[in-house]
Amino acid sequence: MLKLFLIAFLFIGSIPSYAENIELFADDGLEWNQKDNKIIMHKNATAKTPSYELKADNIEALYKGNNKKIYKIYANDNVKIKSATENIFTDKMIYDIDAERIDLLSNTNPTVMKSSDSKITTKDKIIYFKDKNYATADNAEITHSGRQIFSDYIRITFENKNGKNQVKYIHADGNIKLIDGTEELYGDRAEYNPQNGFATIDGNVHFKKGTEANLSGGKIVYNMNTGIAKILPKDKDSKVSGVFSNIEEPWTRLFRSPLNDS
C-alpha cells in the first residue's frame, strides 16, 4: 500500500482556519502529477483527515498554489464518505471545495445520504451544499421519523445540533407521495416542517387511509403529530369529495331508519 501525507486546506465539515493533515492511501498505485497539479489513487483509495474519511476505487485530487491547496476531488465507484454530520454512499462524487458543493451521481447503484435523523435515496443525483447546509435530490425518496416522501425533486434543509445534522424543513415538487403508516397523501407540491409536524400538499391532492377513507381536493394541511387532516377545495368553484367505509357506532345511528331500528 502506498501512503502519502499532504498539507492542504480541505473544507469538509465546518471550515477550518488551519491546515489539516490529509492521509492518502491506495492499494494499486498513487500517482503524483506535479505538472498538472493532481494526485491520482487507484484501488481501495482513501483520503482521510481528522474530520472526514473518503473511500473509493479511484480518487483524483486537484490542487493549486505553493501550499498545495486541494480545490476539487473526484471519486469513482464504491464511493463512501463518513463524517460527523453525514454518511454517503454513491457511484461518483465531484467535490468543488471552493464552491462548497458536492455532486453525488448514481450509475448502477442508488445514491444514499444519511444524517442523524434522515435518509435520502435516489438512482439519479444528490447535490449537497455544505456551507448552506442543504441538499437537493432528483427522483428521490427521503425517510424521516418513519415517514417517507417520494418526489421528482426534493430540497432538504438541515440544521446542526450538537455536531449532528437534523432535518429542519423539506420542500418537494412533482409527483408527491407521502406515506405515514397506513395513510398516503398525493399531490403536486409539498412542504413539511418536522418542527411542528405539519405537511401541506397542494395540486391534485388525494388522501388515503387504508380502506377506510379516500378523499380528494385542492389542498391538504395535515398534522402528522395529531393525525388531523384538513382537506380544502382548489378554488371557490371546486368541491372536496370523499368516500368513507367501515364507519362504526355512533355514526351508523344517524343513518338508521326508525322502522328498522331495533
N, C-alpha and C positions, 0 to 999 in steps of 0.2 A: 504494500500500500504506500502510495506517495503522499506526502504531507507537506503543506506549505503554510507559513504564517505571514499574514499581511497586516499592516496597519491601515485602516480605512474608515471614513465616516459612513456608517451604514445606518440609514434611518429606518429601522424596523422597530415597531413598538413606539414608545414616546421618543421624540427626537432628542438624542444625547448631545451634550455640549462638549463631549470629549471623544477621542478616537477609541474604538473597540478593537481588541484583537480578534481577527477572523481566522479560524482554523479551517483549512481546506483539505479534504481527503478524497482520494479516488483510487479504486482498485486497479484500473486498467489504463493508467497514464494521466498525467497532468501537464498540459502544455501552457507555458507562459510566453505569450507572443508580445514581446516588448515593442515591436514595431507598430503593431495595431492596437496596442494597449488593451489586451484582453487575456483572460485566463480561461482555458477550456479543460473541463474534467470529464472523464469517461468512466462509466460503470460504477455503480454504487457511490456516486459522488455526494459529498456532504459539505455544506458550508455552515459553520457553527460559530455563534457568538454567545456571550452570557445571556442575551435576551431572546435568542431565537435559534432554531435549527431547521435547515432546509436540506432535504434529501431528494435525489432524483437519479435516473440512469445517466443523464448528462446535464451538466451545468456550465453555462458560459457567463462570465462576469466581465463587463467593460469598465475601465477606469480611466481617469484623467488627472493631469497635474503631477507635480513632483511628490505630493503626499499620497498618491495612488488612491484617490477618492473614487470609490465604485459608484457609478451613476445608473447602471442598468444591469439587470440579471435576467438571463433566460434559463429556464429549466424544462426539460422534456422527459416524458414517460415516467410513470410511477412517482409523481411529484408529491411530497409530503412536507408540510410546513407546520411547525409546532412552536407556539409562543404562549405567553401568559394570557393573551386575550382571545386567541383563536387556534383551531386545528383545521388544516386544509388538506384535501386530497384531490388531485386533478391530473390530467394528462399533460397539460402545458401551462407554464406560468411565464408572464412577462412582467417584470417589476421595474417601473420607471421611478427611481428613487427621488429625483428632483421634483417630479410631479406628485409624489406620494400616491401612486396609482398602481394597483396590482390587477392584471388581467389573468383570469383563470379560465382556461378553454378546455372543453371536452373533445375527445376524439372518438374513442371506443367506450370509455368508461364514464359514469356520471361524475360530475364535479360536486364535492361536498365541502361545505364550510360550516364549522361548528363554533358557537360561542358558548358561554356558560349556561345559557337557557334556551338556545335555539339551534336549529339545523336547517341549512339551505341546501337543496339538492336540485341539480339541473343536468341535462345532457347537452346543454348549449354553452352559456358562459356566465360568469360572475365577474363584475368589476368592483374592486374594493378600494375606496378612497380612505386611506388610513388617517390622514391628518384631519379630515372632516368626520371621520368615524361613521361612514355609512357605506352600504353595498347595494348594487343593483344586480338583478338576475333576470335572464330571459328564459321563458318557458320553464318556470321553476315551481318548486314546492318549498314552503317553509313550515316547519313544525315548531310550535311554541306552546308550552304548558299543556301538551297533549292535543292541541288543536292544529289542524292542517289548513293551509291556504295554498291553492293552486292558481296560477295566473300566467298570462303571456309575459307580463312584466311585473316585477316586484322591486320596490325600494325599501330597504330596511335601515332605519336609523338606530344606532346603538348609543348607549351611554356607559361610561366606565365607572364601575362601583367597586371600590377596594381592589383595583387592579384587574377586574374581570369585566368583559363586555356583556351587557344585557340589552335586550330589545327595548327600545323606547317608543318606536312608532313604526307602523307598516303601511305603505301605500301600494295598492295593486291595481293594474289596469289591463283589461281584456280577459274574457272567458274566466270569470271568477268562480271558484268553487271553494267554499269554506266548510269544513267538517268539524263538528264539535259533538262527540259522542254519537247519538242517533240522529242528530239534527244536521241538515245540509242546507246551505244557502248558496244561491247562484245569482250572478249579475254581471254587469259590465265593468264596474269600478268598485273599489273597496278601500276603506280607511279603518285601521284597527289600532286602538290605543290600549296596550296592556296595563297601563297605569290605572285606568278606571273600568276596564273590561268591555268598553263599548266598541262595537263594529258597525259601521254604516256602509251599506251596499246599495247602489242605485243602478238603474238601467236594466230593463227586462228582468226584474227580480222574481225569484222563486224561493220559497221556504218549504222544506220538507222535514217532517219529524216521523221517521219510520213509516208505518201505515196509518198513523193517527191524524196527520194533517198535511195538506198540500195547498199552499197559499201563493198568490201571485199579486204583484203590484208594481209600482214605480220605484219604491224605495223602502228599505228596511233599516230600522235602528234597533240593534239587538244588543242587550246587555248580557254578555256571556256569564257574568258572575251570578245573576239572578235568574237567567233563563227567560226573561221577558222580552218579547219581540213586538215592535210596533210597525205595522205594515201601512204604508202611505200610497195614495194614487200618484200616477205620473204627473197629472195636472188636474185642473178643476173639472175637466170634461171626462176624465177617466175614472174607473172604479177599481176597487180591490175585490178579488174573488178568492174563494177558498172552499175546500172540501174537508170535512172532519168525519172521522169514523171512530168506532169503539168508545163513544162518549157514554159514560155510565151515570148512575144516580149522582146528584138530584136532577140533572139536566133532562133525563128522559121523562120526568113527571110533567114537564112543561108541554110535552107534545102528546101525552096520552089523551085519548077520548074518554070522557066520563062514562060512556056506555060500556067501554071495555076495561075500565079501571077496576081492579079487584082489591 
